[in-house]
């Protein structure tokens, strides 16, 4: 009975918490300039720079603050990666 209770505790509490922690670490390590984020304190800002253990956020035009990576709660929008230039064939262009 004790082993069964231990198994239930693992699958209901410990395993989901480990998954949330892994997801948060992946999100925090994937931050890049241009990402709009929310801190754990509820402050919205745009990432302007990334260091080893800190992130520079622009919270207002010309106002930058430095936060520890674990202080970032979630990413609101990701920065768009520059797409490859589209080259059009002369046959496909309609005039």
GINORJO-V329875 format. One record per residue. N is the residue number from 0. RES is the residue in one letter. SS is DSSP state (H for helix, E for strand, C for the rest). PHI is phi in whole degrees, 0 to 359 (NA if undefined). OMEGA is omega in degrees with one decimal (none if undefined). Layout:
# GINORJO-V329875
N&RES&SS&PHI&OMEGA ; N&RES&SS&PHI&OMEGA
This chain:
# GINORJO-V329875
0&X&C&NA&179.8 ; 1&X&H&294&178.7 ; 2&X&H&295&178.1 ; 3&X&H&298&177.6 ; 4&X&H&297&176.9 ; 5&X&H&297&177.7 ; 6&X&H&295&177.8 ; 7&X&H&296&178.5 ; 8&X&H&299&179.9 ; 9&X&H&297&-175.4 ; 10&X&H&284&-178.5 ; 11&X&H&264&-174.6 ; 12&X&H&236&-171.5 ; 13&X&H&287&-176.5 ; 14&X&H&296&176.9 ; 15&X&H&298&178.6 ; 16&X&H&294&177.5 ; 17&X&H&296&178.6 ; 18&X&H&294&177.9 ; 19&X&H&297&179.3 ; 20&X&H&294&177.9 ; 21&X&H&297&178.8 ; 22&X&H&297&179.3 ; 23&X&H&295&179.0 ; 24&X&H&295&178.1 ; 25&X&H&294&178.6 ; 26&X&H&296&-177.8 ; 27&X&H&291&179.0 ; 28&X&H&281&179.8 ; 29&X&C&267&-180.0 ; 30&X&C&291&178.5 ; 31&X&C&211&179.8 ; 32&X&C&304&179.3 ; 33&X&C&98&178.4 ; 34&X&C&288&173.3 ; 35&X&E&266&-173.6 ; 36&X&E&229&172.9 ; 37&X&E&237&177.7 ; 38&X&E&276&179.0 ; 39&X&C&294&177.1 ; 40&X&C&273&178.4 ; 41&X&C&93&-179.0 ; 42&X&C&274&177.1 ; 43&X&E&270&178.5 ; 44&X&E&197&178.5 ; 45&X&E&247&-179.9 ; 46&X&E&291&176.8 ; 47&X&E&249&179.2 ; 48&X&E&201&-178.7 ; 49&X&E&230&175.7 ; 50&X&C&245&-179.0 ; 51&X&C&302&-175.5 ; 52&X&C&238&-177.3 ; 53&X&E&221&179.4 ; 54&X&E&228&175.2 ; 55&X&E&267&-179.8 ; 56&X&E&245&171.8 ; 57&X&E&262&-175.7 ; 58&X&E&262&174.8 ; 59&X&E&206&-180.0 ; 60&X&C&304&179.2 ; 61&X&C&84&-179.6 ; 62&X&E&247&179.7 ; 63&X&E&245&176.6 ; 64&X&E&232&-178.3 ; 65&X&E&247&-179.2 ; 66&X&E&234&172.9 ; 67&X&E&290&-179.5 ; 68&X&H&305&179.3 ; 69&X&H&295&178.8 ; 70&X&H&281&178.1 ; 71&X&E&274&-176.5 ; 72&X&E&276&-178.5 ; 73&X&E&201&176.6 ; 74&X&E&260&179.3 ; 75&X&E&281&176.7 ; 76&X&E&220&176.4 ; 77&X&C&274&175.3 ; 78&X&C&291&178.0 ; 79&X&C&286&175.7 ; 80&X&C&284&178.9 ; 81&X&C&297&-179.4 ; 82&X&C&274&179.2 ; 83&X&C&290&179.3 ; 84&X&C&297&-178.8 ; 85&X&C&271&176.1 ; 86&X&C&257&-178.0 ; 87&X&C&258&175.5 ; 88&X&C&287&177.9 ; 89&X&C&296&-179.7 ; 90&X&C&284&-175.5 ; 91&X&C&268&-178.6 ; 92&X&C&281&177.6 ; 93&X&C&260&-179.9 ; 94&X&C&245&none
